[in-house]
């Protein structure tokens, strides 16, 4: 009625069970390795994303003051701003910083003029006010100061361009100063209501 199981058959069953067990252990080890690698990748990605978010908030400049230079026909031909590091910011390289210029009629993306001498319709100029270590263009100390010069006359120029081009009384311009890491400072400037009679090439407070 009952079949007798010989020692040989018992050994075969034991080997089969052992093979299945080893296979399960190998699969579990491989799965664990994949999970560990995935967790490490996700952690590194999260750290990078967190650092980028911090940089966008902290690595930016602060505009201390601004003034305009009067051109012909009572317009603002140049916009000058003195800048420094914002509180809590690490170094900001103004050579790799861009400025988005938005007025009532013009939108222009400005990059730094590498020579730092003149500003054009597509570039802003940079002038040193104070620099502790002589690293021109790099704000790496709270005592560093630079003057940013924007040629509003060239940006607002009509065709053909002339010396009367620029920002007129009451006009507003929005400037977005963005560092290489994405930190942005927004400045909104309104041209003075009384420009008539102001001396050409003289500064007025904005």
C-alpha angles and dihedrals in degrees: 000000000000122000115231115232113218124216090253092059092047089054092051092052091049093052091049091052091049092052091051090048093050090048091052090050092050092049091049092049092050091048091049090051091051091049093049092049091047092049091050092050092049091049092051091047091049092050092050092048091048092050091048090051091051091048092052090055101039110027100079143101133256121223108224099185141339138204138176130228114226118235131189120303091029098288131135106249100175133029114207123191130179112216139186137170115296116241111281094013125135121218118319120198108213088194087069096038123106131205123209111210118203123177133157091278108017140057117187135166110218127200128190118276102237092218091052090214107104139018124224138181091281103028137055123216126231125212126186118239099166129350121173098200104025094248095145113217096008117109103205101144133051088236093058114107131183133179117227115206121199121190100222090170092061093044094048094040117137123209114298096029119225141167092271093069118111143082116321132216113297096010118136127216127191119209123193111193109197125186124213091263092052102260107147133200118191122206125184115197127188120200114240117266093231114053097135111110094016113139115257116253092015123122125247125189117255 
